[in-house]
């Protein structure tokens, strides 16, 4: 059965972006020839990409659409048309119902890219099974939190931990138990 995996970077104090959505602090750690922080291995293991509209628009701003060979779904509440890239479908409605149907119809793992509100919805629905979080050695002080008042306790089991020469730390977690608060 495929798993839904959150693969994301955040600051040491738990923010995935500045308050205005900027990730300028993160781009200082672009991939280099020595390491891609496990991204290539991870990306080859997934068949589907899921993200929220704001994340989609931010990725479009980077230039070429990087997920063209993967089926991508963008969750949005807006009715206005967004620029549609190759293999992208826009989804609205109940997140849990859609994702449970999707999970039953695919063989490869599913990547939850972000952003914060979609991560919250997935966690509220007990949909995330693995979390791969790269901690960036910076304290932003404020911004868009990775975990924003999800209303429950989630117990995790630590898996692989990878320390990189530039200070980034990759930590893999598996969800052990969901506890309603």
C-alpha positions in Angstrom: 0.0 0.0 0.0 1.5 3.4 -0.9 2.3 5.9 1.9 1.7 9.6 2.1 5.0 11.3 2.9 5.6 14.8 3.9 9.1 15.9 2.6 9.8 19.5 3.6 12.4 21.9 5.0 11.9 24.2 7.9 13.9 26.6 10.1 15.1 25.5 13.5 12.1 27.3 15.0 9.6 25.4 12.8 8.8 27.9 9.9 8.6 26.8 6.3 8.5 30.4 5.0 8.6 34.0 6.1 5.3 35.7 6.9 5.1 37.0 3.3 5.7 33.5 1.9 9.3 34.1 1.0 11.8 31.3 1.2 14.9 33.4 0.4 16.6 32.0 3.5 16.2 28.5 2.2 17.6 29.1 -1.3 21.0 29.8 0.2 21.2 26.0 0.6 20.5 25.0 -3.0 21.5 21.5 -4.1 25.2 21.1 -4.9 27.2 18.4 -6.6 28.1 16.7 -3.3 24.6 16.2 -2.0 21.0 16.6 -2.9 19.9 15.9 0.7 18.3 12.6 -0.3 15.9 14.3 -2.8 16.8 12.1 -5.8 16.2 8.9 -3.9 13.0 10.2 -2.4 11.6 11.6 -5.7 12.2 8.3 -7.5 10.0 6.6 -4.9 6.9 8.7 -5.4 4.3 8.6 -8.1 2.1 11.6 -7.2 2.7 15.1 -5.9 0.2 17.0 -3.8 0.3 20.7 -2.8 -1.7 23.7 -2.0 -2.4 26.6 -4.3 0.1 29.0 -2.7 2.8 26.4 -2.9 1.9 25.7 -6.5 2.1 29.4 -7.4 5.5 29.7 -5.6 6.9 26.7 -7.5 5.7 28.2 -10.8 7.8 31.3 -9.9 11.0 29.2 -9.9 10.8 28.7 -13.7 10.4 25.3 -15.2 7.7 23.0 -13.7 9.9 20.4 -11.9 7.2 17.7 -11.5 6.2 17.2 -15.1 6.6 13.4 -15.2 4.6 13.0 -12.0 0.8 13.3 -11.6 0.3 16.4 -9.5 -2.8 17.6 -7.7 -3.2 21.2 -6.4 -5.8 21.8 -3.7 -7.5 25.1 -4.1 -10.6 26.9 -2.9 -10.4 29.5 -5.7 -12.6 29.3 -8.8 -10.4 31.5 -11.0 -8.3 29.5 -13.4 -4.6 28.9 -12.5 -1.9 28.3 -15.1 -2.0 24.6 -15.6 1.3 22.7 -16.0 1.8 19.3 -17.5 0.1 16.5 -15.5 -1.5 19.0 -13.0 -5.1 18.8 -11.9 -6.8 21.2 -9.6 -8.9 19.8 -6.7 -11.4 21.3 -4.4 -13.7 19.7 -1.8 -13.0 17.2 0.9 -9.3 16.6 1.2 -9.7 13.3 3.2 -12.1 11.7 0.7 -10.0 12.7 -2.3 -6.7 11.5 -0.8 -8.2 8.2 0.4 -9.5 7.5 -3.1 -6.2 8.5 -4.6 -4.2 6.3 -2.2 -6.4 3.3 -3.2 -5.7 3.9 -6.9 -1.9 4.2 -7.0 1.0 1.9 -6.4 3.8 4.4 -5.6 4.1 6.7 -2.6 2.5 10.1 -2.5 4.4 13.3 -1.7 2.7 16.0 0.3 4.8 19.0 -0.7 3.0 21.7 1.4 2.0 24.3 2.4 1.1 24.8 6.0 -2.7 24.7 5.6 -2.6 21.6 3.5 -0.2 19.9 6.0 -2.7 20.8 8.8 -5.6 19.3 6.8 -3.7 16.1 6.2 -2.7 15.8 9.8 -6.2 16.5 11.0 -7.4 13.6 8.7 -4.6 11.2 9.9 -3.3 11.0 6.4 0.5 11.5 6.8 2.4 8.3 7.5 6.1 9.4 7.1 7.7 12.8 7.7 11.0 13.7 6.2 12.0 17.0 7.6 15.2 18.9 6.8 16.1 21.4 9.5 17.9 24.5 8.2 20.3 26.1 10.7 18.5 29.4 11.0 16.0 30.9 13.5 13.5 33.1 11.6 11.7 34.3 14.7 8.3 34.4 12.8 6.8 33.1 9.6 4.5 30.4 8.3 4.7 27.5 10.7 5.1 23.9 9.5 2.6 22.7 12.1 -0.1 25.2 12.8 -2.5 24.2 15.6 -3.3 20.8 14.4 -5.4 20.0 17.5 -3.9 16.6 18.3 -0.8 14.9 19.5 1.0 12.7 17.1 3.6 10.3 18.4 6.5 9.6 16.0 9.3 7.1 15.7 12.6 8.5 14.6 14.2 6.8 11.6 17.3 7.8 9.6 19.1 11.1 10.7 21.5 12.6 8.3 23.8 15.6 9.1 25.2 17.6 6.1 28.4 19.5 6.0 26.6 22.9 5.6 24.7 22.4 8.8 21.4 21.0 7.5 20.0 18.0 9.3 17.6 15.6 7.7 15.3 13.6 10.0 12.9 10.8 9.0 9.9 10.0 11.2 7.2 7.4 11.0 3.8 8.1 12.6 3.3 5.7 15.5 0.1 7.0 17.0 -2.5 9.7 16.5 -4.0 11.1 19.8 -7.0 13.4 19.8 -6.5 16.3 22.2 
